[in-house]
Amino acid sequence: MDAQDWAEMLLRAYLRWANGRGFAVEVDEVQEGEGAGIKTAVLTVRGRYAYGLLKAEHGVHRLVRLSPFDSAHRRHTSFASVDVIPAIPEGDSEVQIDPKELRIETFRASGPGGQYVNMTDSAVRITHLPSGIVATCQSERSQHQNRRRAMEILRARLAARAREERRREIEALRGEHKEVAFGNQIRSYVLQPYRMVKDHRTGVETSDVERVLDGEFDAFIRAWLEARAAGGSRSASATMRETSVTHGNRET
């Protein structure tokens, strides 16, 4: 239950971060945990630079604390994975077809149907020239019906192709997906035996854990973006001053 509780704590923190910066946030899905917390949650955050900022949070987050679910009150380590991907619009746009990009051919149907289907050019073959995808229909008795059905098949195949391309694009943007385990964390949140939040990629740290868990991620995000801009040639300051945590709305 500790990991599920930690996931819910992170959900709350990111909601506060996004709301505090004027982003529109939609909670698309929450899967409740067994007894406490949540197993998974899906958020959509909309606003200027939302993805550019949040991609700094992609990775495994580690919490160390005295477990509220352990009767012996022992120290536990929990992990939660944050996955950040850009929203790619779906809908009819993915299967819009330009008639100029189609080659439509008719031919005599073959197979079952008797003399009628063999005497008329009722079968239709449609080729989508940019992709080379072909759809054919000869099951209907009229050319008009076969053409309509062939277009439906072509549209479905183009939609499947678009979804596959989008999946590959998302995987490329997602980057390396590490195991949710010790040694793979990007940031540690320690409540016991001392209090500290430290980003292992940049070295930025603070002792004000409550402030971070209330959604103050800006210093960590900024340091990561600066390190990326510098090509990873330098890390950020090892200690984050309290005054460096930014309040209010930000677009950069």
Buried (B, 14 or more C-beta within 10 A) or exposed (E): BBBBBBBBBBBEBBBBBBEBBEBEBEEEEBEEBEEEBBEBBEBEBEBEEBBEBBBBBBBBBBBBBEBEEEEEEEEBBBBBBBEBBEEEEEEEEBBEBEEEEBEEEBEEBEEEEEEEBEEEEBBBBBBBEEEEBBBBBBBBBEBEBBBEBBBEBBBEBBBEBBEEEBEEEEEEBBEEEEEBEEEBBBBBBBBEEEBBBBBBBBBBBBBBBEBBBBBBBBBBBBBBBEBEEEEEEEBBEEEBEEEBBBEEEBEE
